[in-house]
C-alpha cells in the first residue's frame, strides 16, 4: 500500500452551496498533507435537476428554464466565493455550452440510457471545476483531473462495469507521478467506454469511484464524508433512536448496501475488502468525531439494522395456461429485468405466480409489462415501501407496521422484509 495516499470523497450535501465549500476548505486545510485524491459529487440536488431536464426533453416539453436554473445555481455559488473577474465563470459557461448538442438531439435519435450518461455527467463536471477553483483560490495545492481519463468501463450505460486491469494500469501510469507532488481533485460517478463516450456507474456511484481509485492506486484508506455521524442502524430522518456503529465488518456493510442502505453505494465495499483497505464514514458537520470504521476485523454485534426503500413497485406475474411456475418462467422474467436494467429487490414464488419488487424508474414498468403480457397475467401496485430488517428482533416488528397495510412478507433467520403502504 501507498502509506501516504488517502482518498476522500465528498457527496452532494457536503458541496451543496457556498457555506458548504467554506466548511470543505476547513476540513481539507488541516488534512491535505495526507490526502492525495479528492472525489466530489454533483452539488446538492443537481443530478435530480439534470434528470428533470432529460425527462422534459423526452416528454417534448420546454426544459429551457430548468437548464437555465442549473447554470444560475452554479454561477450564484461562484458569485458568493470569487471576485467578478475570476476565470471560473468562463470555465463553467464553456462547459455548459458543450452540452448543447445533447440537448438538441432529435427525440428519434435518443437512446435513453446512453443520453442519460452524456447529460447527467455535467453535475460532477461542474462541481469538480467549481470546487477545485475555489480550493486553489484559497491557497491549497491541487490539480483538477478528468476521472474519465483513468476509469475505463464497458458500454453498459447507467450501470457501467469497470475494466479493472486497464483502470489500474492507467491510474498508475497517468496519476502515479503526479500524486508524488500534488493532490488530485476529480469527479465521482463517471467513467469512459472504449469509444470515448461517458458512462456512469449507477446512481450515487461516487463512493464506488473512491473505492476504484483507492484499489487502483494502492491507497491506505478511503474516507466518505456525509451529513450523518457515521454508519447508523437506520436512517435518522425516517426512524427515531438510531445507533451508530463504531465499526463494521466488510461483509456486514456490504449486506446493508445490498438491501438499500443509502449511506454507502453497494459496489463500494468489494474492491476495498479485496485489497484490505479500510473505509471510514465521517461527518463533515463534526469532522473531529470518530465516525465508523469498516474493516475485516471489526467486532461482532447484534444490533438490528433497518433499511427502508421508497417508490417501490410490486409486480405479480401469473401463468395463464394452467401450468405451475417453472424455471423457464423465472428465466424469462429475469432476462427482461436484465435488459431493462431493473433489479429485483425482493422475490417470492407461489405455485402459479412470481411476485417481485423493483424501484420505480422512468418508462421501465410500462416496457416490462408490455414485453411479458402475452406470457403472464400481470398486476402491479405502485408507490409502495420495502422495509428490510437485518438481525431482526421479533418483538420490534409490530410497531414498525402500525398504520401500514402489509402486501407481502418474507422472513429468514437473519432478515425480515415487508412490502407495505400507508393505510
Number of C-alpha atoms within 10 A of each C-alpha: 14 11 10 14 22 23 25 23 26 24 22 24 17 24 23 19 19 18 13 18 19 15 16 19 19 13 16 16 14 9 11 18 13 15 20 22 27 26 24 29 31 29 25 18 13 23 22 13 17 21 14 15 23 23 16 15 18 15 11 10 11 11 18 12 10 16 17 10 13 20 15 12 14 22 18 13 16 22 14 12 19 16 11 11 8 14 11 20 17 12 15 19 14 11 14 16 10 11 13 11 9 14 18 9 12 11 13 7 8 13 10 16 16 17 19 21 23 19 19 25 22 20 25 24 22 23 24 26 21 23 23 23 22 20 19 14 13 14 11 17 14 20 17 17 16 17 22 21 15 22 25 27 26 16 20 15 25 23 18 22 18 18 13 16 10 14 22 20 16 18 21 17 12 12 18 13 10 14 19 11 11 17 24 22 25 26 29 31 29 30 28 22 21 10 8 12 15 25 31 29 24 19 11 21 20 29 29 25 26 30 28 23 23 27 25 22 24 20 24 20 24 28 24 25 27 24 16 18 21 24 27 19 21 22 20 12 7 10 13 9 8 15 16 15 17 18 24 21 19 22 15 17 20 21 14 22 19 15 21 20 24 17 22 23 21 22 19 21 26 17 18 25 20 10 15 18 22 19 24 21 25 23 21 23 17 15 15 10 12 15 24 22 22 25 22 16 10 14 10 10 11 9 14 16 19 24 22 20 18 16 13 21 22 26 20 20 24 23 20 14 9 8 10 14 17 13 8 9 17 14 11 13 19 15 11 16 17 12 10 16 16 18 13 15 18 19 15 13 13 10 11 15 21 21 19 20 25 21 22 17 14 10 10 15 19 10 12 18 18 11 12 15 13 11 15 19 14 20 13 14 13 16 14 21 23 26 20 24 23 22 17 21 14 8 8 11 13 8 8 11 15 11 11 13 14 15 13 17 14 13 12 10 8 11 15 19 22 21 24 22 19 12 8
